[in-house]
Amino acid sequence: MVKNKYTTDPKSVDTYIATLDTELRILVNKVREVILSADPSVGEHVKWNAPSFFYTGDMADFNPKTYQRDIVVMNLRKGNVLLVFPTGDGIEDHSGLLFGNYTDGRRLAQVDSLSDLDAKRDQLIEAIRLWLNRIRL
């Protein structure tokens, strides 16, 4: 069994987000709120130079290079947030939120605005819960 060696670090995420321009900062904070609202076992920190969200519970043994604990990482671009699910190929998303079939298992979702986030909120929460359901012991 792999114990969680990461601790959630919202202050590092706050510090990172504070450096963003106002419009992107507002969008990133709202996306962050939605991701964290999906389940209390979702933690956050800065990884890969971006806000990243991970499972805080115990897991079956795995190779750490496969990123099995990482749920979603924000890839911030001018005007939108690309959400990268490193092991998203295990999520059976029927909503159409996730796209891409990469050989490394990534799946993506894109949020272009606050109204786009409002439209995708439930699908994003469901994708995270589906991810958690397959990883929990």
Steps between C-alpha positions, in 0.01 A plus 500: 500500500625847409447762768454858389831682541354824369319744717246737362654845468235763420736785593738411217204496262379837634849644447517364146155629407576846641759546224242461221324784323159584643280329241695174503532511879120516537449208258772287662357559847152396385633186330696424816184535712311257277780241507535518879123478547489161327620306805676566833781260403620738227813690603688775323853624455721649230655230283637529149493879557121509520213442741461123525248281675560155641343220703592528867405148608691172512534306176611160377871484410595662170801630312529871594600585142148408389346794692215289638433745786467806274141578406526818295756770424420847370678611185442875495479673168404847397125515548432139600589210725592165352443223754733206457394170657830305496321165536171612350472205265356308797205739529189381318378848410180487295435875524751603235696714747825308457678484169823361359627145489870525576718191522615605849139493630432874519157645438423872484219744572498868414332788681482822301302731730291518815185425300675202340595377848139538615389287204765233570495506881297183554695307235831603656389392847373171360829434317694553823264272694529231233879528525483467880264202485749298296804587715368465856581184692 
